[in-house]
Amino acid sequence: MTIPYLLHHFLTATASRSPGQTAVIFGKEALSYGDLDALTNRLAGVLVKRGVGKGDRVGIYVSKSLASVVGVFAILKTGACYVPLDPKAPEQRLAYIIRDSGITALLTSTAKSASLPVMFPDNCPLHTVVLVDCDLSGRQSSSSVSMPAGVVVVPWHEVISQSTKPVTENLVLETDTAYVLYTSGSTGNPKGVMISHRNSLTFVNWAAECVGLRADDRVSNHAPLHFDLSTFDIFSSCRVGATIVLVPDDASTFPVELVKLIEREGITVWYSVPTVLTLLVLYGNLTAHNLSPLRTIIFAGEVFPTKYLRMLMAALPQARYMNWYGPSETNVCTFYEVKQLDPNQIAPIPIGKACGNSDVFAVNSSGKRVKAGESGELYVRGPSLMQGYLGQPEKTAKVLVRNPFNSAFDELVYRTGDIVTFDPDGNYVYLGREDGMIKTRGYRVELGEIEAVLYGHPAIREVAAVAVPDELLGNRLCAVISLHEGTALSREDVLTFCSQRLPQYMLPDVVDVRAVIPKTSTGKIDRVTLARSFSSG
């Protein structure tokens, strides 16, 4: 058997080994590994006939569905790389990503195709659109689809009629690009993070071993396809033959529905951002459901407020709890298993130590490795590092830099921009973003410290601290909070609480109580929108 060195090799190997094993579930629909392999061969065959091959970039513009997983593996089998498009993003943003990535073929649905003429102008390289809103029999919406001139529309029944024979594999290497994920910066246009098969496999193989994934596991897929958390759900599961349970978009932010799904589907491994787990703790009534099969809970993407993690661990004591850290540019690069929490702890838990086949180190402002008690920027080295930002060599060169501590040969390391220190056990502790360290009234202030203190108030459910430029102060400190139901806090209450725990210069200038704090499409707090709301106000 071929040793998997490309991501889609996991599918072909598992389909050969266990064709009847359930690969993916979405509501009442399901595909076995044998069926998934055959269906992706059909779709890959259509794409190859339309000229798609190595080096091409193929967009996936569909809502969470079986088609999204089929699309991923079909595109990889052609030798191309996939570019997932957020189905909820504004058309203007998607149009930028489409132009920037040079998408030549697109998988989409009939409903979403109506917006394509706006997103794909006449001079774009798009030549093929495949409609994948279908069932396995080939039935499809009969709605007419209008496309830009020169674009061929392939209906699903043509895909179903193709041979299940694998396409002739192009000479694709592990160093070729597998997918491009667009990430938002604090300002400006999104950047396309290019991840090779090797980059992703470094993480996928480690993650499966770290969790101890098995063929009888049922792994949630909560993250959307354009969020890098989804790569664990899909590829690590496929590696061992586990079942991927897709979380429908319309249930992804409703805690009661999520808990019902976890119970109904017998989820054994859950992976999501902490915000979702916080919702489950507060509103999911966890102890009223049988969630005993849930053996591992993984969280990543943002800091998990310690008080909510403590509540989750109390409600589900049978599970392992793992904090994974890493930007899209590095995949996950550190991890920390939470065994227990001090009842009085309010500080965030560590991000831990380096993952297998990865290395991390922190560098202080003098360019030296940090010592005990110091803080510095976290650097990452190893084969999981991105290839770079698509079409942006200048931005790539700013973050992929020569390892300052390797004099033997030129080795690239990634500058995360995250400030860390380490605890007595050698675990790295995340302090905040380098660009989250702001100045106000002449003092350096870490916004994360303000948030950690505010989370200590029993009435506060969620908090975000943002800085707004101010000519006089340098920056105004704005605290946006939402409260638990049935509670109330005034600005004076918040300031009194903070003044007992923070120096005067770190007290919020603005306290804004909102029913809901806005989130991005990946479930994180939307700090850019918050900052703009204060700037414009």
Secondary structure, DSSP 4 states (H G I P E B T S, - for coil): -PPP-STTHHHHHHHHH-TTSEEEEETTEEEEHHHHHHHHHHHHHHHHHTT--TT-EEEEE--SSHHHHHHHHHHHHHT-EEEE--TTS-HHHHHHHHHHHT--EEEE-TTGGGGHHHHS-TTS---EEEE--B-TT--B--------TTPEEE-HHHHHTS--SPPPPP---TTSEEEEEEE--SSSS-EEEEEEHHHHHHHHHHHHHHHT--TT-EEEE-S-TTSTTHHIIIIIHHHHTPEEEEPPGGGTT-HHHHHHHHHHHT--EEEE-HHHHHHHHHHS-GGGS--TT--EEEE-SS---HHHHHHHHHH-TTSEEEEEE--TTTSS-EEEE-----TT--SPPP-BEEPTT-EEEEE-TTSSB--TT--EEEEEESTTS--EETT-HHHHHHHEEE-TT--SS--EEEEEEEEEEE-TTS-EEEEEEGGGEEEETTEEEEHHHHHHHHTTSTTEEEEEEEEEEETTTEEEEEEEEEE-TT----HHHHHHHHHTTS-GGGS-SEEEE-SS--B-TTSSB-HHHHHHHHHH-
